[in-house]
Amino acid sequence: MLDVTAARVQMDWYKIADRTDPDSTPIHLKSFTVDGATKRMAPATTPVRRRTPVISRWRLVCGR
């Protein structure tokens, strides 16, 4: 998931246990952020708070 704000950019990586199962649970793997002031990438302490569930976005992309 890519989240962009005026202050920073953050990318969160998720794994979906079974890509063929639309009810499969996403698992957070890693997150990195780039602060607008430093322009350097660093590990993020937590994933971005999701506005919509990841699985819903996956269904939109995969059409399931």
GIVEN-V103710 format. One record per residue. N is the residue number from 0. RES is the residue in three letters. BURIAL is + if it has 16 or more other ideal C-beta (glycine too) atoms within 10 Angstrom, else -. Layout:
N_RES_BURIAL / N_RES_BURIAL
This chain:
0_MET_+ / 1_LEU_- / 2_ASP_+ / 3_VAL_- / 4_THR_- / 5_ALA_- / 6_ALA_- / 7_ARG_- / 8_VAL_- / 9_GLN_+ / 10_MET_+ / 11_ASP_+ / 12_TRP_- / 13_TYR_+ / 14_LYS_- / 15_ILE_+ / 16_ALA_- / 17_ASP_- / 18_ARG_- / 19_THR_- / 20_ASP_- / 21_PRO_- / 22_ASP_- / 23_SER_- / 24_THR_- / 25_PRO_+ / 26_ILE_- / 27_HIS_- / 28_LEU_- / 29_LYS_- / 30_SER_+ / 31_PHE_- / 32_THR_+ / 33_VAL_- / 34_ASP_- / 35_GLY_- / 36_ALA_- / 37_THR_- / 38_LYS_- / 39_ARG_- / 40_MET_- / 41_ALA_- / 42_PRO_- / 43_ALA_+ / 44_THR_- / 45_THR_- / 46_PRO_+ / 47_VAL_- / 48_ARG_- / 49_ARG_- / 50_ARG_- / 51_THR_- / 52_PRO_- / 53_VAL_+ / 54_ILE_+ / 55_SER_- / 56_ARG_- / 57_TRP_+ / 58_ARG_- / 59_LEU_- / 60_VAL_- / 61_CYS_- / 62_GLY_- / 63_ARG_-
